């Protein structure tokens, strides 16, 4: 590792609309449309050279959630807690008004909306928050029925705000469950897709909960396997006196069951009437003279005795059928993913400025990600307001960007009915302005880390490849908005350093600048298996990429002052000496490629000075005459820069400036040392 200044963001990937997932691909859950964008808060004037976009003061906006839940205790008042705070007054029960009590109906069903507050009294910082419904007004004390789920907000995003509360939690039960266990003996395990149950009778009103749980020795797990939670309502259940009518349960996604493990069909209901299932007694014959024998894959009926104690009954069994996936082993199947469209953000106040005598608008935004020639959309200024004499009607709108810096961009025209029109008025004054102004944004990046949640089983394989859109370094000459000619293979959860800067365009620029309006980042996932029972799996609800941009430019002309034109720099602390010195040496190892460069500056406090180091000028040190540049990204060469016969000094500090016209090839520095010494003569 070496020094560098970076901006890190997290972008979600979603399934391409219309894409087909083949038989060989198992994708768990629905695709979540999420995007993480937070203002950066880096500091380029200290020894800390990392910049991470992680503003914890982003609050969840006022958002309306729709919820629905089953199997609560019937006719029971429920309280609502969001992130541990009582928000019952913001709940609207179905058919009622906001703030009225939420009460489960005769079958334990609830439905309604929650308005997540964002006001002076109550608001919530972004992140993953628990939404809980309970009959305890103190959120847990003496509760007898409850259920919870999670809502996640990560900045600018487009999220489906419907919460399913079908999960039954410990404490909700008013009766014992019914459990039938079974063993998985198939090589490699199986992906369970659906199953049949055979009911003799059913309750006319109350639903029944079905889950699949693990069995460990003689205990049934307290939690269910993901995607195996299902609520059957009476109108979904078929019954027959002889147990011949099947009730089919299609799981929301295939559930992986391991070879050699025992699992349980777990059923529970609050119904006062009895649900009955078709069963047999092993060793006995039925009415048509069929002998009941036990298949080695069938386990036990398990009765709950309390205190996490279960009793096995191996004398009888429940009639059921399991249906597994059969995967194609002759070919692979590809899932196509791409970036979720970027949204918009609110700029900090006073981020816009006019310049007297020009029609140029400057926007200060450290996270804009735009290139010159891109478009930006600005809104939120009061209509018809003058700023330095320029009407806001020419500032609100879509603009082609004239020039960019790492923390700002400028424009002087606006699209009117699709035609680019020069802003007609020059500013009469330089004015800084803007409150609650909204803009869109793009992302540039030099490193990509695919961060997918996956399952890789024996004899299965997942392969990833991507292609993306080109960007432009701050002082580079690259041509932006051009797609890679082909896909490049990458490894999940491993950094991939791009050969040239890439970008994800704003939604408007994707439509109007991307070739054929395609998404800026496209990822193909290839699923392969040599075992028809199993497949590699990927969690589509946890599919994202981490993008890293190297913040560097190629400017250095003003570094002897404190103009700070270069953006990638390291400045040491003031060093006070106990012994006067007249020599200074800097040593470091560095990876410097191509047109990248490292310049070292120093300032000294003369022995007879009554001022401070802050009053002294920066002076550039001569470069190492023997310094050699690297021809790859891994070679670090040694550099030594030495000054003799300086005026005697009692304090010093140094500054390192890193420059490059190509952000994919920033200098990397390590083992940096600055040494003051007293020289006798110039060696």
PyMOL commands that set and color helices and strands:
alter all, ss='L'
color gray80, all
select helices_A, chain A and resi 88-90+234-236+392-394+507-512+515-517+540-542+613-615+663-665
alter helices_A, ss='H'
color red, helices_A
select strands_A, chain A and resi 6-15+26-28+35-36+51-52+63-69+77-82+85-86+91-93+102-103+110-116+127-134+146-153+162-165+178-183+190-197+199-201+208-216+219-224+230-232+247-257+262-268+276-277+279-281+298-306+309-313+316-318+320-324+333-339+344-346+352-354+361-364+375-379+386-387+390-391+397-405+408-411+413-416+419-422+432-433+438-440+443-450+454-455+460-470+488-490+496-504+521-529+537-539+544-550+568-571+575-581+583-591+597-606+619-620+637-643+649-659+668-677
alter strands_A, ss='S'
color yellow, strands_A
deselect
rebuild
show_as cartoon
